[in-house]
Amino acid sequence: MRASFLGMAIAAAILAADQVTKLAMIEWLADHGRSVEVLGFLNLRLGYNKGISFGLLRDLLGERPWLVIVINAAIVSVLLAWMLRAERRSEVAALGSIVGGALGNVTDRVRQGSVTDFIDLHAYGWHWPSFNLADSAIVVGAFGLVISSLMAGSAPDATGSPDRSNRRNRGNAGSLGSESTKTLEADR
């Protein structure tokens, strides 16, 4: 299986799950009130984000959803190109997660001009900004990219063979190679 197929499948699954959960929460919270306590630290609270991540730049971008859509589409295009060229399954899976989440939020912006959020975590009177499944997928994917890059020298690539391209470079990064050592000795 090509690695890019894995990424596309993950992106499609996250996009579908995100849209289904958002529509379900809009419907369910309309019947049960805009905020429902689930646990002592978790509420389901319907909200609409016109800004970018966690409501940043809401005042600047609130009346310009098309600008956010264009920026997000450009970012998704770059991530898709990266995903199609990536060889390590872990990197492809992480990028698929980010792409799926980003497409979920772009879909909301195209459909309604804002992103539907409904997960409200809180503790000791402090509330984390509301978020959704797409946001969670983006965070998990970003974390996965960090882990993938840290393990790049030992993780198998899409064919199942260890990726040794970075291992050679990393092995020489902290020490001098034999040719460099000979040159230094000759200079003395």
C-alpha positions as CSV (number, residue, x, y, z in Angstrom):
1,M,0.0,0.0,0.0
2,R,1.4,3.4,-1.0
3,A,2.0,5.6,2.0
4,S,0.0,8.5,0.4
5,F,-3.1,6.3,0.3
6,L,-2.8,5.8,4.1
7,G,-2.7,9.6,4.5
8,M,-5.6,10.2,2.2
9,A,-7.7,7.5,4.0
10,I,-6.9,9.1,7.4
11,A,-7.7,12.6,6.1
12,A,-11.1,11.4,4.7
13,A,-12.0,9.5,7.8
14,I,-11.2,12.5,10.1
15,L,-13.1,14.9,7.7
16,A,-16.2,12.6,7.8
17,A,-16.1,12.0,11.5
18,D,-15.6,15.7,12.2
19,Q,-18.6,16.7,10.1
20,V,-20.8,14.0,11.5
21,T,-20.0,15.0,15.1
22,K,-20.5,18.7,14.4
23,L,-23.9,18.1,12.8
24,A,-24.9,15.8,15.6
25,M,-23.8,18.3,18.3
26,I,-25.7,21.1,16.6
27,E,-28.8,19.0,16.5
28,W,-28.4,17.5,20.0
29,L,-27.5,20.7,21.8
30,A,-30.4,22.6,20.1
31,D,-32.7,20.1,21.9
32,H,-30.8,20.0,25.3
33,G,-29.6,23.6,25.7
34,R,-26.4,25.2,24.3
35,S,-24.3,23.9,27.2
36,V,-24.5,20.4,28.9
37,E,-22.3,19.3,31.7
38,V,-20.9,15.8,30.9
39,L,-18.2,15.5,33.6
40,G,-16.8,17.9,36.3
41,F,-14.2,19.1,33.8
42,L,-16.1,18.6,30.5
43,N,-19.1,20.4,29.0
44,L,-20.6,20.2,25.6
45,R,-21.1,23.8,24.7
46,L,-22.1,25.0,21.2
47,G,-20.0,27.8,19.8
48,Y,-19.0,29.3,16.5
49,N,-15.5,30.5,15.9
50,K,-15.0,33.2,13.3
51,G,-11.3,33.7,14.1
52,I,-8.4,31.2,13.6
53,S,-7.2,28.8,16.2
54,F,-8.9,29.3,19.6
55,G,-10.6,32.4,18.4
56,L,-7.4,34.4,17.6
57,L,-7.9,37.4,15.3
58,R,-11.7,37.0,15.6
59,D,-12.2,40.8,15.3
60,L,-9.9,41.2,12.3
61,L,-11.1,38.1,10.4
62,G,-14.7,37.8,11.6
63,E,-16.1,39.7,8.6
64,R,-13.6,38.1,6.1
65,P,-14.2,34.4,6.2
66,W,-13.0,34.1,2.6
67,L,-9.5,35.3,3.7
68,V,-9.3,32.5,6.3
69,I,-10.6,30.0,3.7
70,V,-7.9,31.0,1.1
71,I,-5.1,30.8,3.7
72,N,-6.3,27.5,5.0
73,A,-6.6,26.1,1.5
74,A,-3.1,27.2,0.7
75,I,-1.8,25.5,3.9
76,V,-3.8,22.3,3.1
77,S,-2.3,22.3,-0.5
78,V,1.3,22.5,0.9
79,L,0.5,19.7,3.5
80,L,-1.0,17.5,0.7
81,A,2.1,18.0,-1.4
82,W,4.3,17.1,1.6
83,M,2.2,14.1,2.3
84,L,2.4,12.8,-1.3
85,R,6.2,13.0,-1.2
86,A,6.6,11.6,2.3
87,E,7.9,8.0,2.6
88,R,7.6,7.2,6.3
89,R,4.2,5.9,7.3
90,S,4.3,7.8,10.6
91,E,4.9,11.1,8.8
92,V,2.1,10.3,6.3
93,A,-0.3,9.4,9.0
94,A,0.4,12.6,11.0
95,L,0.0,14.7,7.9
96,G,-3.2,12.9,7.0
97,S,-4.5,13.8,10.5
98,I,-3.6,17.4,10.1
99,V,-5.1,17.6,6.6
100,G,-8.3,15.9,7.6
101,G,-8.7,18.3,10.6
102,A,-7.9,21.4,8.5
103,L,-10.4,20.3,5.8
104,G,-13.1,19.8,8.5
105,N,-12.7,23.3,9.6
106,V,-12.5,24.7,6.1
107,T,-15.7,22.9,5.3
108,D,-17.4,24.7,8.2
109,R,-16.1,28.1,7.0
110,V,-17.3,27.5,3.5
111,R,-20.7,26.3,4.6
112,Q,-21.4,28.8,7.4
113,G,-18.6,31.4,7.7
114,S,-17.3,30.0,11.0
115,V,-16.1,26.8,12.7
116,T,-18.5,24.8,14.9
117,D,-16.9,24.1,18.3
118,F,-18.5,22.1,21.1
119,I,-15.9,20.6,23.4
120,D,-15.4,22.7,26.5
121,L,-12.7,21.6,29.0
122,H,-12.4,23.4,32.3
123,A,-10.8,23.2,35.7
124,Y,-10.9,25.5,38.7
125,G,-12.9,28.2,36.9
126,W,-10.6,28.3,33.9
127,H,-11.9,27.2,30.5
128,W,-9.8,26.1,27.6
129,P,-11.1,27.6,24.4
130,S,-13.8,25.4,22.9
131,F,-12.7,23.0,20.2
132,N,-13.9,20.1,18.0
133,L,-12.7,16.8,16.6
134,A,-10.9,18.6,13.7
135,D,-8.9,20.7,16.1
136,S,-8.0,17.5,18.1
137,A,-6.8,15.8,14.9
138,I,-4.6,18.8,14.0
139,V,-3.0,18.7,17.4
140,V,-2.5,14.9,17.4
141,G,-1.1,15.1,13.9
142,A,1.4,17.9,14.8
143,F,2.5,15.8,17.8
144,G,2.9,12.8,15.5
145,L,5.1,14.9,13.1
146,V,7.4,15.7,16.0
147,I,7.6,12.1,17.1
148,S,8.1,11.0,13.5
149,S,10.9,13.4,12.9
150,L,12.6,12.4,16.2
151,M,12.4,8.7,15.1
152,A,13.3,9.3,11.5
153,G,16.5,7.4,11.6
154,S,15.0,4.2,12.9
155,A,11.4,4.1,11.6
156,P,10.6,2.0,8.6
157,D,9.6,3.8,5.5
158,A,6.5,3.1,3.5
159,T,8.1,-0.1,2.0
160,G,8.8,-1.4,5.5
161,S,12.6,-0.9,5.2
162,P,14.4,1.2,7.8
163,D,15.0,4.7,6.7
164,R,18.7,5.0,6.8
165,S,19.2,8.2,4.9
166,N,19.1,10.4,8.0
167,R,21.0,7.9,10.1
168,R,24.3,8.5,8.2
169,N,24.0,12.2,8.5
170,R,23.1,12.1,12.1
171,G,26.0,9.8,12.9
172,N,28.5,12.2,11.5
173,A,26.8,15.3,12.9
174,G,28.4,15.0,16.4
175,S,31.8,13.6,15.3
176,L,34.3,14.1,12.5
177,G,34.2,11.7,9.7
178,S,37.5,9.8,8.8
179,E,38.3,12.2,5.9
180,S,37.8,15.3,8.1
181,T,40.0,13.7,10.8
182,K,42.8,13.0,8.2
183,T,42.5,16.6,7.0
184,L,42.8,18.0,10.5
185,E,45.8,15.8,11.3
186,A,47.5,16.8,8.0
187,D,47.0,20.5,8.9
188,R,48.9,20.1,12.2
